Amino acid sequence: MNAVESADVRAKVVPVIICGGSGTRLWPVSREAFPKPFMRLADGKSLLQKAYLRASALPGVDEIVIVTNRDTHFLVKDDCAEVKVDGIQLGLVLEPIARNTAAAISAATLVVKKRHGEDAVLLVMPADQLVEDEAAFVSAAAVATCTAKNKGIVVFGIQATRPETGYGYIEIDERPSSMPMLMPVKRFVEKPTLDVAERFLEDGRHLWNAGMFCFRPDSMWDELNKWVPGLCECLTNSFEKGTHSVAKESYTVELEVSSFRRVENISIDYAVMERSTNVSVVACDLGWSDIGSWKAVSELVPADADGNRVDGVATLHDVNDCYIRGQGRMIGALGVRDLVIVDTPDALLVASRDRSEDVKQIVAQLKRDGHDSCVMHRTVHRPWGTYTVLEEGDRFKMKRILVKPGASLSLQMHHHRSEHWIVVQGCADVVCDDKSLQLQPNESTYIPAGRKHRLTNPGVVDLIVIEVQCGEYLGEDDIVRFEDVYGRSNEQATEGTAKS
């Protein structure tokens, strides 16, 4: 059954959430393998979960499409399952490699067009933004939807509240007299210098570009074909050659990789918005933030009498105007001010508050040095569960492996390392070559190098295994996959995943 041919063709509004990112500005919590949309805020919800709930609250919505990377789609599914709204169908569009917003929005346009026809309306929003005034968002979305139904393309412009050099702007002819208000776009403006941003704030005719859009599939596809026809051709081929599947209350469209590699890496702003004459802006005030720096994150946490904002456990003495975030360990601070301190199990960030936008420079240096901490956390999420590196040294590595109920690692083999598995919780089914056995807590088994093996959780509670690796080489690329229930190729095993 084709996922994109199984739906009603009546016009409808379909929210589309773009969930990607490289995890540079909010390191060390955000990483390449665990980017900003999955980061939990002080209330325990991720930015993706907040976007899902915001989209679900729009009147008449019964389907949400999320465009994400093939390697992180299981994180999307897990996050959405935690906050699932009854009656909402989830559509996943999986990109095989990272591209830009033009590719993501084009793919979503094709999916919605195929499922619901030319007169459906897409409401596109990034997964990594925060909207605090949801009633204002619903009102702005209603204005944008009405215009989009008449074949207009609408962008969301946020009323500026400070001179901001990190955002793009949308120039309009006059200061909005009310909110929300639909207005013609005069021009798009790149990220300004501070003096220019101050002038923008004073004149009131420049709105922050929120990166949210509303349009019909035919309106957007006409513009894409006009300005980037090569992108349309490659994306269409990737869509048609991809795999389409349907499950209970969800569907998945996985784009084909060889055609997708030829898709131009360009933003939707450059590809369409800055060129088109069919674009208007809905000026609005949503309590909006793109959460683009630790300074922005800190403002979500209430300040104490000394101006300190703490998310975690900390003891402070003579400390002022600092943001401190931890993950369990006690953090002590003495005699400092205007700092950002972010602690994770394997990396610590200490930065001046006014330099928090420059954290990406740290990530760039880590990449040049080939350090794993720019890519993944010590605890790594996989489709079947998680693994945590507990300790490693010369010729050994220890891990804590958690396998979800009913989940299974791939049938695999290692050339250079052996493994000892000790079950500490749950029940494990183990395959080693032609032998099968079941392990209970406090039981163990040994997997010699060169043996095909698989670990499965047949139970209804999490399986927790302590793994001890020994060998001359313990790199994460020493893995050969033979079978995998998650459809991952053996080549993908070299991209920093210790277990498949």
Buried (B, 14 or more C-beta within 10 A) or exposed (E): EEBBEEBEEEEBBBBBBBBBBBBBBBBBBBBBBBBBBBBBBBEEBBBBBBBBBBBBBBEEBEBBBBBBBBBBBBBBBBBBEEBBBEEBBBBBBBBBBBBBBBBBBBBBBBBBBBBBBBBBBBBBBBBBBBBEBBEBBBBBBBBBBBBBBEBBBBBBBBBBEEBBEBBBBBBBEEEBEEBBBBBEBBEBBEEBEEEBBBBBBEEEBBBBBBBBBBBBBBBBBBBBEEBBEEBBBBBBBBBEEBEBBBEEEBBBBBBBBEBBEEBBEBBBBBBBBBBBEBBBBBBBBBEBBBBBBBBBBBBBBEBEEEEBBBBBEBEBEEBBBBBBBBBEEEBEBEEBBBBBBBBBBEBEBEBEBEBBBEBBEBBEEBBEEEEBBBBBBBBBBBBBBBBBBEEEEEEEBBBBBBBBEEBBBBBBBBEEBBBBBBBEEBBBBBBBEEEEEEBEEEBBBEBEBEBBBBBBBBBEEBBBBBBBBEBEEBEBEBBBBEEBBBEBEBEBBEEBBBBB
